[in-house]
């Protein structure tokens, strides 16, 4: 499966804001966006006026990089959003939030979405009692996400359990810190999604 293997911090610098791709490092002064506030590359410090297309493209790239998906899959999610009743842009973000790797990250069970993706691929989580090792698996209201018993005996899990509470868990997820299980209460609303993106510009871009 194709995936981005370059430097994560370059992506944040290109978008000019933190996308929280490096976990705890993003909350320190070591964050590349804090240290170098300009885009990467030899022309990064030059100010350019973006065209309408350029502005729309930047919003799409920001959303893709925030959730760690590539173009073909992002386009697939957009087509899914078109078929759902409601505002297409909000539907798109709702689908992206419903990915299992994102849910694991939102539950504080990983320091970044990249780490959450790796944990899911290693089969450390179950959905409704069945092992799911597909990061793009879409959860739905009523689903119960649990940690496998095998993973609970690892040093990695002990480290994760100590960091529970470092970020607020969104209200659309109900997490039991005693059993390390979570229930998807509902699909997230736009207010529940902290991505600072103008999703209507993504819709305009794909609608051309």
N, C-alpha and C positions, 0 to 999 in steps of 0.2 A: 504494500500500500504506500502510495506517494506521501511524503511529508516534508516539511521545511527542516533543513538541517543546518542552516546558517546561524549567525549570532542573533540571539533573541533581542538583545539591547538595541541593535541597529533598527529593528522594526519599531520600537518605541520612539527612538530618535527621529525616524522618518515621519511618523505621525505627529511628532511634537508634543506628546503626552505619555503618561504612564499607562501601559496596557497590562501591567502586573504579570509579566511573563516569566519572571525569575524568582517568584516566591518572596521570601523574607527580605531578600536583597533590595527589592523595590521600595521597601519602607525605611531604608537607611540612606545615608549620604553617599554611599557607593553607587547608587542608582545612576546609570549613564545619562538619563534625562536631566538629572540635577547637575551633574558634572559638565555635561556638554549639551547646551540647549539648542543646538543647531542640528540640521539633518546630516547624516553620514556622507562621506564622499568629498572629493576635492572642491565641488561646487556647493557644498552643503550650507555654507554661510551666506550665500547669495540669496537675496530676497526676490522671489518671483511672484508675479501676479497670475493666479490660476484662472483658467477659462471656466466656463460653466461645467463643461465635461470634466475638467481637472478636479473641481470641487466635489462633484458627484463620485468620481473615482476614489478620491481620498476617503470619503465616508465609507465606501464599500470595503476598501482595503483595511480600514481601521476595524470594522466589524469582523472581517475574516481573521485578522491577526489576533484580535481579542479572544476569539473562541478557538483559534488554532485549526481552522479548516481551509482547504484549498479551493480553487475556483470551481471545479466541477461539482463538488459537493455543496458548495455555497449556492450555486445556481439551482441545484436540485431542491434545496430548502426553499428558495424563492418560488419555484414552481409549485411546491407544496403549499406555500403561504397564499398563493393566488387562488387556490381551490377552497380555502377555508373562509367561512363567513367572517366579516369584520375588516379592520384596517390592515392592508397587506403588510406594511412596514412593521407594525406591531406583531402581526402573526409570525413574521420572519424571526424577530428577536425571541418570541415565545418558543418557537421550535428550537432555536439554537440553545436557549436556556434549558430545554428539556433533554439535551444530550446527557447520557449517564456520566461522562467524564466531567462535565460542568457541574452536575448535581453533587458528585463526590467532592469537588473543589468547594462548592457552596456550603457543604456540610463541615468544612474545616478538616476533612480527612486527607487532604493533600495541600502542600504549600503553593502549588500552581496547577494550572490546567494540564500542563505537560506531564507533571508528576502524576496527576490523577489519571491521565490517559494511560500511563505506564502501569499503574496499579490495576486498572480495569483489565488491560490486556493480559496481565499475569493471572487473572481469574480470582482476584481477592474479594470480589463482591457478588452478591446474589440479588436477584429481583424476584420477589414473590417466591423465594425458596429455591430458585433455579440459578445456577451459575451463568453469569453473562460476562463475556470477555470482549465485547464489542463496544468501544468507546462512544460510537455514534448511536448506540441504542437509545431510542426515545422513550422516556418514562411518561406515564399518564396518571391522572388523579386516582388515588387508591393504591398505587404501587408501593410495596414495602422494600426498601433497600437495606441489606444487611452485610456485615463483614464476615467472611468465611472464618471458621474456627481455626484453620491452619494459619491464617494471617495473624490472628490474635496472639499467637505464641511467638511472634517475631519481634526483634529489637526495633524494627521500623514502626510497628504498631504501637509499641510502648512510647516512642518519641512522638507519634501523632496524638496519642491519647493525652499527653502532657500539654499539647498545644491547643486542645479544644477550647474554644472561646476567644481565640485571638482575633477572629472576625465575626461579625454578627451574622447569624443564620437567617436567611429571608423567611418571611412569614408563610410563604407557600409550601415550606418544608417543615415538618414536625420531627424533631430529633430527640431521641431518648439517649442521654449520655450514659445511662447505667447499662443498657443492653447494646448500645451502639447500633441501633436500628433507626431508620427514618421512614416516614410516610409522606408521600406526595399528597398534600392536602388539596391543592388546586394548581392549575397552570398559572404562571406569574402574570401579573398585570404590568403595564409599561412602567409604573411607579416602582415596581419591585426590581427593575433591571437598572444597574448602576452604570451601564455603558453610555458615555456622553457622545452619542452619534445621532445625526439627523437622518433617521431611517427613510423618510419620504424621498430624500435625494437618491437613495439606493434604488427605490422603486422607479423613480424617474429615469435613472441610468439604464435599467433593464427594460424599460418600456419603450426605448427608442427603436 
